[in-house]
Every structure is written in C-alpha cells, then in structure tokens.
Amino acid sequence: MTCKMGMVSQKGGVGKSTLARMMAREFVAGGLSTKIADLDTQQQTCAHWAGRRAENGVTPELQVQSFASVKTALEDAPRFDAIILDGKPNASEQTTNIAKATDLAVIPTGQTVDDLHPGVVLAHALREKGISTDKIAFAMFNTTGSERENTAARKYLEQAGYKVLDGEVSVSTACGSASDAGKAITETSFKTLNERTSKLAQSAIDIMAELGERQVA
C-alpha cells in the first residue's frame, strides 16, 4: 500500500514545498520509491527544484511531476511506496481533497500568531470537512532558535487540539543555499541543522506508521 502525505497551507511562503522535498529525500534514503506530485501548476516549485537537483548530480535522484488535480496525481500512486502531494496555497477545495486522500496532512507554520492563527483556521476547516485530527500535524518552520518562543508556539497548537511534529526548521541561509543547489534541507553543509530537520522528518514518518498500524488493527 502506498504511503500518502499531503503538504497544505492557508497562505504561501510558509515552507510547504521545502518540507515536501525534505520528506521525499528521507523516504528515498530509507529505501522507499517516492514521487512528489506538484499540484501548483503555476509555480511548479518542486518541479524546478528537481531540475536543479538533476543538473547538479545530487543523489539520491528524486522524482517530481506536475499534476493538475489530486485525482490525476493519485492515479500514479500505486507505482510508488510513497507519494507526497504538494498543494497550492489558498486553494480550499484542493486542500480538502489532499487531506481526504492522504494518510497525513502536514501544515507548516512559523512561531508568531500571524502564522499560527491561519494554520489553526485551516486545520479547523479540515475538521469541519470530516478530516480526523489524527491525520493533521503541524511542522515548525523558520523558527528563531528561541526556546521560549518555540515552546509557546507548540503550546498554542496543542491547545487548539493538534499534534506538532518533533524537530524544526530554523531560519538559516544554509537552507536557501541547499535549495538553490537542488538539495533538501536535510542535505545542508551543517550537521546540527540537518539533525533538527531529520528529526522533524522522522516524526512525520513515525506518525504515519502509527496510523497505518491502527488501520491494520
């Protein structure tokens, strides 16, 4: 059975595509055949990144393809062990379709209320559409390194009723440099940064594994 993960957001620029690329890299590194379905056909952020990765000879090779709809993307899913749906920002119908079709919908967010509130609004909207809170998780992105701010942000999300992935993606020029070279944020030149982002990826994988075990049981 194909593992399906969705990256969704209420607004653009919050790290959705960056996380999709990170997860794809970690799935492949773990031996799973994986594809990113880039559903933002105008920006094609993941597709362009995959081109840079191929041009620079970065391994492992990752497969990315643009799709116009969730339905079309899922038709290709059985050929892979894992598929990651990277949706458009501010696309309510598509976002709902992604959340319904995947095992886990990940919502990236920063630490400020300006970021946290829209994310919670989106999560609440998904719940109203019948998506279980078990299938929704937040990922801390562009964090400042302040433990106090990080703790407060996590508490805000948990009090709203949602899981928050372990680990985080800190504000760092290293992440941008890695992306420019076609690398994932677990492939930067800094071991500590890679360890934090790898922890986030592993947390998402662990949640998906737990959900899968529940379904089998």
Disulfide bonds with the S-S distance in Angstrom:
none
